[in-house]
Amino acid sequence: MTDHFAHKAADWDQPSKTKMTDKFVEELLLNLDLKSDWKALEIGAGTGLVGLKLLPWLKTVVFEDTSAAMLEVLKSKLKGDEPVALVQGEIFEYQQQDIDLVFSCMAFHHIPDLDKVLLHLASITKKNAYVVIGDLITEDGSFHRFEPIPHQGFDLKELSGEFKTAGFEVKSSYIYDTLKRERIEWKVSDYEQFILIAQKK
């Protein structure tokens, strides 16, 4: 599998990324009362900007990412005694049925077969487990400078329907931030970010 993030990993932790992930963590904590006995899994963990911030509230975090280079950067941040596990590959690599919380920030638009992934999440999560997603509202494709990606953001109503079909109840979904980015030269565009909180039935 080609590591599309190999050339980006070393310089990934820019101030804009830190600010963006901090806002997602803040929003997640406003919506959920995390438990110290929860096992969590992060989809598209990257360099751990979200998961490492949430780790103090949780029993353990499984960091999943398709990019070996991103996970190497994450490893460099660890002391070695943290209660974490790293999974390099697709989310389907994780088969245990013991997850209390799944979270993901700005990774869902990279997932080709979303319905298949949601069904897999239903299979690896416990009853009443939570899934928290932060991503983009439908945009014109310019966020990735018109590079081909599976989803140019999401329609919240449609995404909520996909979660419901997979066996989750959407507790809340709303826009919580707007990213300002110059993706086209001399043009600053607004990209709305949403958070969606779902619970397994």
Steps between C-alpha positions, in 0.01 A plus 500: 500500500637842403560731797348822369601684816865387511630836372271696734548320831816673626346847462140406584478662844461858382331763723189495278465121546551530876238774524253301291542180703485691828157633400379150415620365834329788680174433316517127570551562872202735504281219366633193681594417855796272437551206734834384640417137422426561129703351218501741208600472136600785273449467125761685295702583809786657308762635740268471800393863525153397621551164669793602716297792636211267592718223644509643857120453525500142370628155593667443165500626141551300181649724231415385146644651183586377152820709499804336659683834483233679703501227763880523524463867594238399758739238642768765544268688737452200730711432807432130472276439800177650367194270477479510121505269198580588140330343198657574162254425222128527432254504790397145403834382645348550845271206583453504879149580620596713799484868404305752713581808292601564139613845394639652182591852395523588131558144385153382394513682166793273408298179553378351169237250622341681793206262538737204534707685761193595705385138504846399616485759777169351609672160521798611713318730742317407817131569555444872570847588369548844348636608163607864465591636158636841407521582130400741223157604383465445124744728315597568137800269498753777544592403858738238362587726206270291280700181563277192460374388841196282582287775658494876452358544847167366621132586515404453866156360426640238261787408732261464794292264289806284428576479872139399570514227236814361665329475839583831667278773639625850421481700821618829360652652186580865435755742356750608763778678310600658170844454350636784289745370242660637184468194278472703179761774458384836634165355609427423867210255532290397798465129573244408764580221743238287673502264794273196507439294813342158455430215743476131424154364570 
